[in-house]
Amino acid sequence: MKISMVSEHASPLAALGGVDAGGQNVHVAALSMALARRGHSVTVYTRRDSTELPARVLVGPGLEVVHVTAGPAEHIPKDELLPFMAALADGVAADWGDRPPDIVHGHFWMSGIAALDAARRFDDGGYSVPVVQTFHALGTVKRRHQGAHDTSPAERRWYEPSVGRAVDRVIATCSDEIFELKAMGVSGGKVSIAPCGVDLELFSPTGPVEPKGRRYRILTVGRLVPRKGVDLVIRALPLLRQAGYDDVELVVVGGSGDSTSMRTDPEVRRLLALADELGAADRLTLRGQVPREAMPAVLRSADAVVCTPWYEPFGIVPLEAMACGVPVVAAAVGGLIDTVVDRRTGLHVPANDPEAIAAAVAELLGNPDLRSQLGRAGVTRVRSRYTWDRVAAETEKAYQITLNEAVRQDSLQPMEGTAL
């Protein structure tokens, strides 16, 4: 199968953990590589954000990345990329030439606009290149939780639902997303589920373990933006002290630089000020970016990984923690409801609840046997359900359903001079 991926702001080659880089980059890269391993020919189209990038990069057998000139060749925040989607579609269609792919897969709502635009240019009287879409995050959910702080362009309110209704199939990453899609007017009959996966060659329970700074270590990983809820974990530190767990360090991995340079970031300054106000500054370490290959050792050093965002479309960090045999304290929101099984691979807590976070962490710190039990179950769950090869197989199945439906619809088109 000849597959085109469109990922306008998240290149699979991008450094992880920086501004507008993270889970989607990992997803597109790992899924594309897994599909290539299954014998497909995969091309990922992404926007050129540097003049130094080559036009094409051969990643491996069956997989290449194409950098399309769409707007200035410099970093532009993803919320400002909408005006360049027509140019992205131009570049994708031009690269296809007269040999379009069997299927095109858009990642994020703006990529869906470009994918549909490019595909429709090959309409030959009723049949165009089939388009599938993975949203990764939905504007309706973002607005519900962020309100006036939502930085998405206003056009997202109508473009995103129209993409969902116009594509041939939507691939959701979790069951909760299906309900949100239905509320947007997307038929449940054209939605498949294929979750994110985890790299089990990198993330495993055996291997180096980074030394701790205190008796207990809790860890949170992700971009430093308010919705990730790092402040909630900081607020749990004094509560843990009251519960008798004083010798605890909170290590925060993520941000747009190293531990020194990122201190100019407003969110970092807010978190540091909060820790100082609560008398917990001596137990908080902001690590900044950590190379991906070093993350397993960091994860293995934790007694618990805490993931308590306001909302989360999926969340790869809990899978990586589970793959390393570390129990997860997770907010019962979005994709975390699917991946972390309450009291089997981790503990669920309500959203925006520092007291519940502290109680869950205290339960884990006070019960080594429970930590081990949850950790072992997490490894088993990830290995059985969240390998990238399994995710690729589920994605491939969604592609085949889409292609079969496209052929059937094409066969139902009336011949010239006839009517149904």
N, C-alpha and C positions, 0 to 999 in steps of 0.2 A: 504494500500500500504506500502510495506517495502522500505524505502528510506535511502540511504547512502549519506551523505554530506562529501566531502573532502575539507578541508580548511587548507592548509599546514602551513601557518604562522599566521593565524588569528583565534585563538581559541575563541569560544563564551564565555569562562570563563575568558579571559584575561582582565586585567585592561584597561579601555579605555583612550585614549589621550596620551599614551606614544609612544615610538619608535615603528614603524611598527604596531601600534594598533590604531583602529579608526573605520571608517565607515564599513569596511568589517566585523569586529567583531560583530558590532551591527546588520548588515544585516543577517549574518549567524545565530546568536542567535535568533533574533526575528522571522525570517522566519521559523526556525526549530520549535520553540515553537508554532507558529500559525498552522503549518502543523500537529503537534502532537495534538493540540486542535481539529483539524478536523478529528481525529481518525486514523491518520497514525502512523506508527512506524518509528522513525527517529533516526539514529545514526550519529553523527558528528565525523569524524576522523581528528585529527590534530597532528602535530609533537610534541613529548615530548621535552620541552625546560627547564625542571628542574628535578633533581633527586627526588624531593619531591612530584611530581605529582602522584596520584594513576593511576592505569591502566585504570579504568573506573569510571565515575562520573554519577550517575543518577540525571539528572536535574529536572525531573518531569515525570508525567505519559506519556509514549510513547516517551521519549527523553532522550538519554544518550550521553555522550562525551567519546570517546576512545582516549587515548594518545598513539601514536605509536612511538616506538624507531626508529628513522631515523637520524643517525648522533649523535653527542655529545648532551647529555641532558643539554643543556645550550642555552641561547639566541644567535641566529645567525641572522644577518640582512637578510631580505627576498631575497635580490639580491644575496645572497651567498648560497641559499638553493638548487639550481638545482642538484648538485651531489648526493643529498640524496633522490631524488624522486623515484628511483628504490626501495630503502629500505622502503619508505613510502608505495609504492604499495605492497611490500611483506607483510607488516603488515596488510594492509587493506584486502588483499586476504586471509591471514591466519585467520583473525578474521571472515571472511565470512564462512570459512570452506566449507562444501558442501551445504550450504544454502545461496547463493548469494541474494542480494536484487532485488526488481523489477526494480529499477532504481538507478543510481548513479549520483550525481550532483557535478561537480567540480567548485570550486570558486578560481579564479585567474588562470593565464595560467599554472603555474607549477603544481597546483592541477589537472588541466586537463590532464597533462602528466601522473600523478600517477593514476588518475581515469581510463583513457583508458588502461593503462598497467594492472591494476587489473581486469578490465572487460574482457579483451581479454583472460585471463587465463581460462575463463569459456566458451569459444567458443566451441560449440559442432557440428561444421560442417556448420557454416554459421550464427548462432545466438549466440551473446554474450550479456552480461548485457547492456541494453541501457544506453548511457551516455549523459547527458545534461551539458551545460557549461555556467557559468556566468563569464565574464572576470573581471568585476569591473573597470578595467583600461586597455587601449590598448597601447602596446609599440609604435605603429606607431604614435599615438598622443603625447605620452611622448617625443619621439625623435624629433618630429616637433617643440615642444616648448622649450625643454631643450638642444637639440643639444649635444655638447660635455660634458655637465654636467649630461647627463643621466647615471645613475649608473647601469642600467640593464645589465645582462650578454649579450655578443654578440650573444649567441645562441638564445636569445629571438626573433631575427629577423626572424628565420625560424621555430622555434618550435611553436610560438604562432599562425601563420597562419595555420600550419599543424594541430594543435589542433582544430581550428575552422572548418576546412574542414573535420576532422575525426569524430568528435562527431556527435551524431544523431540529436541534436538540440541545438541551442544557445539561451539563454534567455538574451536579451539585457535589460538594465535598462532605456534607453531613445531612442527617435526616431533618434537623431543625431548619435548614435552608429551604427544604421543599415547601414548608408552610409559608415562608416569606415570599417565595416565588409565586405561589398560588395567589397570594394577596396582591401581587403585582400584575395579575392577569395572565400568568404563564400556565398553560395547561399541564397538569400533573402527568398526563400521559406521555409528554415528550421530555420528561426529566429522568435522567439516570443518576446513580450515585457512584462516584469513584473517589475515595478519600485521598488525602496526602499519604505519603509513605515515609520510611526512614531508611537510611543507609546502614545496613547491619554489618557491613565490613568495617565501617568506622566506629559505629556506636555499639558497644557490647559491654557486658558486666565485668569482663576480664581485661586487665591492662594497667598502665600507670595510674596512680591516684595522686592528685595534687595535695600537698600538706595543708592541713587546716591551720587557721590562726587562733582558734579557740576550741573548746571541747566539742561544741556542736556547730554545725554550719548549715544554714538554710540559704538557698540559692534561687535567684530569679533571673531570667534571661529574656531579652527582647529590646526592641527599640524604646528609647526613653521618651515616650509621649504619655500624656495624662491617662488616656484610655487603658493603658496597660496595667494600671493599678499598683505601681511600685510603692506609691505613698501609703497604700493600705497595709502593705507588708511592714513598712517602717513603723506605722502606728501600732502594729502588733508587738513590736519589740518591748515596750514598757509593760505590756500585759503579760508577756512571757516572763519578764523579770518578777512581776507580782506572783506568778504561778510557781516561782522557784527556779526558773531557768534563766540564770543571769549570764552564764558563760556561753553566750550564743553570738555568732557573727552572721550578719546578713551580707552576702556577696551579690552584687548586681552586675551582670554582664550585659553590655549593649551600649549604644551611643554612637556618636558621629566622629569619635577620635579616641585617643588614649586617655588614661585617667587624669592627665594634667591638662591637655588642650581642651577637653570637653567641658571644663569648669566654667567656660563662658556661655554655655548653653543655658537658656532660661529654665528649662525643666530640671536640669541638673542642679542649678542654684536653688530652685524651689525645694527639691528633695533634700539637699544638704541643710537648708534652713529649717525644714521640718524636723529632721533628725536632731539638730542642735536644740530646737525648742523642746523636744521630748526628752532630752538628755540621753539620746541614743547614738550620738555622732561617733562615739568610740567603737560602736559595734557595727557600723555601716562601712562597707568598702565598695566604691564604684570603680569597677575594673576597666570600663570602656570596652572597645572591641577586643575580642580574643580570636586568634586564627582558628578557623573551623577544625583543623586537625588537632588542635589543643583542647577542644571542648570536651571530648570524652573524659579526659583526666579531671577536668574541672567538675563535670557532672558526678563522676564517681566519688568525689570528695564530699558530696553533700549528704546530709542525713535526710533532707527532704528538698524537693524542688517545688517552689510555690508559683502557681500561675493563676493570678486573680484579676484578669482584665474585666472591664465593664461589659464588654461583649467580645466574642472571638469567632470569626467565620470558621476557623478550623484549629490552628495552633500546632506547629510542628514540634516545639520544645517539649511538650509532655511526652510525645512519642520517643524523642531522643533520650529523655530521662528514663522512661520505662525500659528502653533498650539497654540502658546501662545498669538496670536493676535498682533504680532509685525510686522510692514512692513519691507520688505527686499529690500536693494539695491544690485542688482546682476549683475555680468558681464554676458553678453549675450553669454555664451559659454556652450557647452555640455548639460548636464542634467538640468542646471539652466534655459535653454530656455523653457523646458517643465514645470518645477515645479512652477516657479515664472512668473505669467502672468503680462506683462508690463501694468502698470497703472490700474490693478485690484487688485493684491495682493502685488505689490511692483513696483520698478522702475528698468528697464534695463539700463545698461551703457555699452559702448564699452570696450573691454578688454584693460588692460594696459593704463588707462586714468585717472590720478588723478584729472584733471580738471572736467571731467564728474562726477566722484565720489563726488567731493565737491559740484557741482551744484545740484546733486540729493539729497544729504543729506540736503543741505540748503533749498531745496524746501519742504522737509518733516518737518524740524525743524520749518519752518516759517508757516506751515499750519497744525494745530492740527486736523482739520476736515478731511483732506486728510489722515493723519496718522490713524485716527480712522476708516475711510472708508476702507482703504487698509487692516488694521488689521482684521476687521470683515470678509472681503471677504477671507482673508487667512485662517481663522478658518473654514469657510464653505468649501473651496476647499479641505483642508486636510481631513476633516471629510468625505467628499463624495468620495474622490479618493485615499487617501494614508493611509488607515488603514492597519495594517499588516494582518488582516483577508482577506481583499480584495486582497492584494498582494499574500497571500497564495492561494487563489482561482484561481488567474490568473496563478500562478506557477503550481498548480495542473492540470489546463487545459493543460498547455504545456507538463506536464508529460504524461497525458492521450493521447495526440496527438502522442507523441513519442512512447508510448507503442503500440498504435494501428498500427502505421507504422511498428514497429518492427515485430509484429505478421503477418502483411500482407506480409512483405518481406520474413519472414520465410516460409509462406505458398506457396510462389512462388519458393522456392528452389526446384530443380529437385530431385526426389527420386533416390536412388542408382540404377544404371543400366538404367536410362532413360535420355533423353535430351529434353530440351525445343525447 
